[in-house]
Amino acid sequence: MNDMSIPTAATAAIKEVVGPNGWLDTPEDVEPFVVETRGLWRGECDLVVSPASTDELARVVKICADAGIPITPQSGNTGLVGGAIPHGGVIINTRRMNKIRDVDALNNTMTVEAGCILADIQNAADDVDRLFPLSLAAEGSCCIGGNLSTNAGGIQVLRYGNARDLVLGLEVVTADGKVWNGLQRLRKNNTGYDLKHLFMGAEGTLGIITAAVLKLFPKPRRRETAFIGAASVEAVQALFSRMQDAMGDSLSAFEYANEFSIGLVFEHIDGANNPLQGTYPAYALMEVSSLRDDETTRDQLETVLADALEDEVIIDAVVAQSEAQSKALWNLRESMPEAQKHARASIKHDVSVPVSKVAEFVRNASKMVIDDLPGIRPSAFGHFGDGNIHFNLTQPADMEPEDFLAKWNHFNEIVHDYVATMNGSFSAEHGVGELKRKDVARYNDPVGVDIMRAMKASLDPNNIMNPGKVLPDAEPS
Ligand SMILES: Cc1cc2nc3c(=O)[nH]c(=O)nc-3n(C[C@H](O)[C@H](O)[C@H](O)COP(=O)(O)OP(=O)(O)OC[C@H]3O[C@@H](n4cnc5c(N)ncnc54)[C@H](O)[C@@H]3O)c2cc1C
């Protein structure tokens, strides 16, 4: 177990390295950094350090390593699994490291520091007529260092991949305060182990990402958005299959929602109106994009939807006629987490299964939880095209929220056990953090967990990098 207190000499040395603008230590100043966005997690910490450069950050880590001080890396603090919340030691927050170091439009790359806000990176790509496709609802406040450390997903994974697929090179400060410079801008580089993938998705347990070379893409000239209503999740799956066959790579997003999820949005979110003629058991929102500035893609989309209507695969459909209508449709999807709060307590799951199994999962998992607790209301929505469903369980209307939340682990086990039978994942995009460590022990392959432990012991032998996160506690011997 680490001693979480910070020796006075180390505190003074850290403050000296980062200067007066690089640290905070009063309880009021530290407060926003120890509380998670939704208030579900609260930690403690006496010193928040914000280095202005990789060199400063490496020197701070070296001081911590020498003194055995635990470090919690932090970027935008929008993570949902408690990974950036400290339990003593120091927070090293990368927000002051927010320079775009290089943009190479011909090479389709951009080199950015870890504290760059995701939306700023998207805008910088746009400025050179390129696309950086990572996109999620927290993009105005999350930072690329956090995105890569959680291997974030979002709404365009279907076309462009997860965060780790968008990276060519990385710069990392290791647990002993050295700088690994892997900032190559290369698309081919077979010179040994691909170290960058060790640090992406590691949630700050192996080192601190300080900069990255990101891939850019040609900017789509046209985007078309459609919203459909169907009789079942199986019908949505059938439409997805048709869309993939007909649209291929131009299908950049395909999102699903059940009737309960979207009903809450229509009921509780200001300005959210049903664009369809009725209400249906299942909905899908899709986006297709094209590099050509003509009507071809829209015509193809309309043809697929018209055929699906005629074949009675779907019941109702609307294609956005303007940018404003497209935004309104996306607003329905993005308002779902907010709308759920109005139905009180919710037990969350962020699972993935093979795309071919999504309908089966939604149908069977819904039945399992309803059989277990009649009155429970499954809110199933998410990235259907990636096999990733946010399967959130809303409390029965007549139950006390605390009584329902006391069943959190019970329902996690029902849902995650079922996901495991499909060879699925108990955490598709939010990571493990502190919340899901027990699930790593229960569901990950034991040999894989041993390899993870060996990597941790090798790269961070004194366990100062985000201790208590990701890896489950060791079995008592
Ligand atoms: C409204 C909302 C919508 C969201 N939607 C999505 C979504 O669609 N898809 C998705 O995947 N996630 C989503 N998230 C979760 C969250 O936004 C992502 O996990 C995001 O990538 C975290 O970035 P951050 O900068 O806030 O990281 P933080 O919360 O600060 O940190 C997250 C983890 O990474 C570690 N870390 C942070 N910076 C570094 C670094 N430089 N080096 C090493 N480790 C580091 C932290 O220790 C922590 O374990 C959403 C969150 C919110 C609030």
The ligand as an SDF file (V2000), in Angstrom:
LIG
                    3D

 53 58  0  0  0  0  0  0  0  0999 V2000
  -21.5600   13.7240  -21.4590 C   0  0  0  0  0  0  0  0  0  0  0  0
  -20.4940   12.6710  -21.6340 C   0  0  0  0  0  0  0  0  0  0  0  0
  -20.4930   11.8970  -22.7920 C   0  0  0  0  0  0  0  0  0  0  0  0
  -19.5130   10.9170  -22.9760 C   0  0  0  0  0  0  0  0  0  0  0  0
  -19.5550   10.1790  -24.1200 N   0  0  0  0  0  0  0  0  0  0  0  0
  -18.5970    9.2550  -24.3360 C   0  0  0  0  0  0  0  0  0  0  0  0
  -18.6030    8.4820  -25.5420 C   0  0  0  0  0  0  0  0  0  0  0  0
  -19.4920    8.6000  -26.3950 O   0  0  0  0  0  0  0  0  0  0  0  0
  -17.6070    7.6020  -25.7200 N   0  0  0  0  0  0  0  0  0  0  0  0
  -16.6130    7.4160  -24.7870 C   0  0  0  0  0  0  0  0  0  0  0  0
  -15.7230    6.5970  -25.0130 O   0  0  0  0  0  0  0  0  0  0  0  0
  -16.5970    8.1210  -23.6310 N   0  0  0  0  0  0  0  0  0  0  0  0
  -17.5620    9.0300  -23.3860 C   0  0  0  0  0  0  0  0  0  0  0  0
  -17.5490    9.7480  -22.2240 N   0  0  0  0  0  0  0  0  0  0  0  0
  -16.5160    9.4940  -21.2140 C   0  0  0  0  0  0  0  0  0  0  0  0
  -15.3150   10.4890  -21.2840 C   0  0  0  0  0  0  0  0  0  0  0  0
  -15.6600   11.6880  -21.8980 O   0  0  0  0  0  0  0  0  0  0  0  0
  -14.1820    9.8730  -22.0410 C   0  0  0  0  0  0  0  0  0  0  0  0
  -13.7050    8.7520  -21.3090 O   0  0  0  0  0  0  0  0  0  0  0  0
  -13.0030   10.8300  -22.2950 C   0  0  0  0  0  0  0  0  0  0  0  0
  -12.1790   10.2010  -23.2560 O   0  0  0  0  0  0  0  0  0  0  0  0
  -12.2000   11.1700  -21.0570 C   0  0  0  0  0  0  0  0  0  0  0  0
  -11.3340   12.2620  -21.3450 O   0  0  0  0  0  0  0  0  0  0  0  0
  -10.8820   13.2760  -20.1970 P   0  0  0  0  0  0  0  0  0  0  0  0
   -9.9090   14.2240  -20.7970 O   0  0  0  0  0  0  0  0  0  0  0  0
  -12.0290   13.8870  -19.5160 O   0  0  0  0  0  0  0  0  0  0  0  0
  -10.1030   12.2570  -19.2230 O   0  0  0  0  0  0  0  0  0  0  0  0
  -10.1480   12.1650  -17.6330 P   0  0  0  0  0  0  0  0  0  0  0  0
  -11.5290   11.9540  -17.1430 O   0  0  0  0  0  0  0  0  0  0  0  0
   -9.4020   13.2960  -17.0510 O   0  0  0  0  0  0  0  0  0  0  0  0
   -9.3000   10.8250  -17.4170 O   0  0  0  0  0  0  0  0  0  0  0  0
   -9.7930    9.5830  -17.8440 C   0  0  0  0  0  0  0  0  0  0  0  0
   -8.7530    8.4930  -17.5250 C   0  0  0  0  0  0  0  0  0  0  0  0
   -7.5660    8.6970  -18.2730 O   0  0  0  0  0  0  0  0  0  0  0  0
   -6.4550    8.9570  -17.4100 C   0  0  0  0  0  0  0  0  0  0  0  0
   -5.7160   10.0660  -18.0250 N   0  0  0  0  0  0  0  0  0  0  0  0
   -6.1670   11.3050  -18.3040 C   0  0  0  0  0  0  0  0  0  0  0  0
   -5.2290   11.9950  -18.9490 N   0  0  0  0  0  0  0  0  0  0  0  0
   -4.1500   11.1890  -19.0800 C   0  0  0  0  0  0  0  0  0  0  0  0
   -2.8700   11.3310  -19.6810 C   0  0  0  0  0  0  0  0  0  0  0  0
   -2.5040   12.4640  -20.2700 N   0  0  0  0  0  0  0  0  0  0  0  0
   -2.0250   10.2790  -19.6300 N   0  0  0  0  0  0  0  0  0  0  0  0
   -2.3750    9.1140  -19.0200 C   0  0  0  0  0  0  0  0  0  0  0  0
   -3.5740    8.9330  -18.4450 N   0  0  0  0  0  0  0  0  0  0  0  0
   -4.4600    9.9570  -18.4890 C   0  0  0  0  0  0  0  0  0  0  0  0
   -7.0430    9.2930  -16.0620 C   0  0  0  0  0  0  0  0  0  0  0  0
   -6.1780    8.9250  -14.9950 O   0  0  0  0  0  0  0  0  0  0  0  0
   -8.3170    8.4700  -16.0760 C   0  0  0  0  0  0  0  0  0  0  0  0
   -8.0230    7.1420  -15.7190 O   0  0  0  0  0  0  0  0  0  0  0  0
  -18.5240   10.7200  -21.9920 C   0  0  0  0  0  0  0  0  0  0  0  0
  -18.5240   11.5120  -20.8340 C   0  0  0  0  0  0  0  0  0  0  0  0
  -19.4960   12.4720  -20.6410 C   0  0  0  0  0  0  0  0  0  0  0  0
  -19.4570   13.3170  -19.3990 C   0  0  0  0  0  0  0  0  0  0  0  0
  1  2  1  0
  2  3  1  0
  2 52  2  0
  3  4  2  0
  4  5  1  0
  4 50  1  0
  5  6  2  0
  6  7  1  0
  6 13  1  0
  7  8  2  0
  7  9  1  0
  9 10  1  0
 10 11  2  0
 10 12  1  0
 12 13  2  0
 13 14  1  0
 14 15  1  0
 14 50  1  0
 15 16  1  0
 16 17  1  0
 16 18  1  0
 18 19  1  0
 18 20  1  0
 20 21  1  0
 20 22  1  0
 22 23  1  0
 23 24  1  0
 24 25  2  0
 24 26  1  0
 24 27  1  0
 27 28  1  0
 28 29  2  0
 28 30  1  0
 28 31  1  0
 31 32  1  0
 32 33  1  0
 33 34  1  0
 33 48  1  0
 34 35  1  0
 35 36  1  0
 35 46  1  0
 36 37  1  0
 36 45  1  0
 37 38  2  0
 38 39  1  0
 39 40  1  0
 39 45  2  0
 40 41  1  0
 40 42  2  0
 42 43  1  0
 43 44  2  0
 44 45  1  0
 46 47  1  0
 46 48  1  0
 48 49  1  0
 50 51  2  0
 51 52  1  0
 52 53  1  0
M  END
$$$$
